[in-house]
Amino acid sequence: DARVTQTPRHKVTEMGQEVTMRCQPILGHNTVFWYRQTMMQGLELLAYFRNRAPLDDSGMPKDRFSAEMPDATLATLKIQPSEPRDSAVYFCASGLFRDNWGETQYFGPGTRLLVL
Amino acid sequence: QKEVEQNSGPLSVPEGAIASLNCTYSDRVSQSFFWYRQYSGKSPELIMSIYSNGDKEDGRFTAQLNKASQYVSLLIRDSQPSDSATYLCAAPSRTSGTYKYIFGTGTRLKVLA
């Protein structure tokens, strides 16, 4: 049963601390997305990678957020320093891009982040 | 104007009725559209994808696409209480030659037993 995994599932931290979230995409998928979801803003795309190359990170606050894909089985999202307004659920999704029709995205369970 | 718009609801329908969820989009060149269902506290899961004008049926779900009017809808026949969830519409928006998926804010559906 292939699925996207994310760790940690929950994270409580204090303002100013570094937060690292990890994602393992479905084996064989070539696109990885990072989203943030809040009640106020809904689901926002932060960044995405195709074949491990970053394609778009315009949704991400550049001064504190960074996203990387060190290998095909691991994507990371870091926040340094964290702020209370970063509190949200962070989802990773993966998909298989074949052509210009786009890809179906399969979401991980999410990381619930609370910054105090 | 938001790129993908949905009525936030809640949309309440009685059990057994047809639930109709609508979504409009602004990028005329969008080719593919996706409906996701999200239960409270859970992650979004794919319900339907649609690429061509017209209807696409899958069980109790029917997606309808009208590119001329730039809207896509999801019909749920014989609605069940277990269908109560938030339904998200997603459409790719072309930016600098790459696709960027834009999600609507979702419509909350309540099916009343």
Boltz contact constraints between the chains, C-beta under 6 A:
constraints:
  - contact:
      token1: [A, 42]
      token2: [B, 105]
      max_distance: 6.0
  - contact:
      token1: [A, 43]
      token2: [B, 103]
      max_distance: 6.0
  - contact:
      token1: [A, 55]
      token2: [B, 98]
      max_distance: 6.0
  - contact:
      token1: [A, 56]
      token2: [B, 98]
      max_distance: 6.0
  - contact:
      token1: [A, 56]
      token2: [B, 100]
      max_distance: 6.0
  - contact:
      token1: [A, 91]
      token2: [B, 43]
      max_distance: 6.0
  - contact:
      token1: [A, 101]
      token2: [B, 31]
      max_distance: 6.0
  - contact:
      token1: [A, 101]
      token2: [B, 32]
      max_distance: 6.0
  - contact:
      token1: [A, 101]
      token2: [B, 51]
      max_distance: 6.0
  - contact:
      token1: [A, 102]
      token2: [B, 32]
      max_distance: 6.0
  - contact:
      token1: [A, 102]
      token2: [B, 92]
      max_distance: 6.0
  - contact:
      token1: [A, 102]
      token2: [B, 99]
      max_distance: 6.0
  - contact:
      token1: [A, 104]
      token2: [B, 46]
      max_distance: 6.0
  - contact:
      token1: [A, 104]
      token2: [B, 49]
      max_distance: 6.0
  - contact:
      token1: [A, 107]
      token2: [B, 43]
      max_distance: 6.0
  - contact:
      token1: [A, 107]
      token2: [B, 44]
      max_distance: 6.0
  - contact:
      token1: [A, 109]
      token2: [B, 43]
      max_distance: 6.0
  - contact:
      token1: [A, 110]
      token2: [B, 43]
      max_distance: 6.0
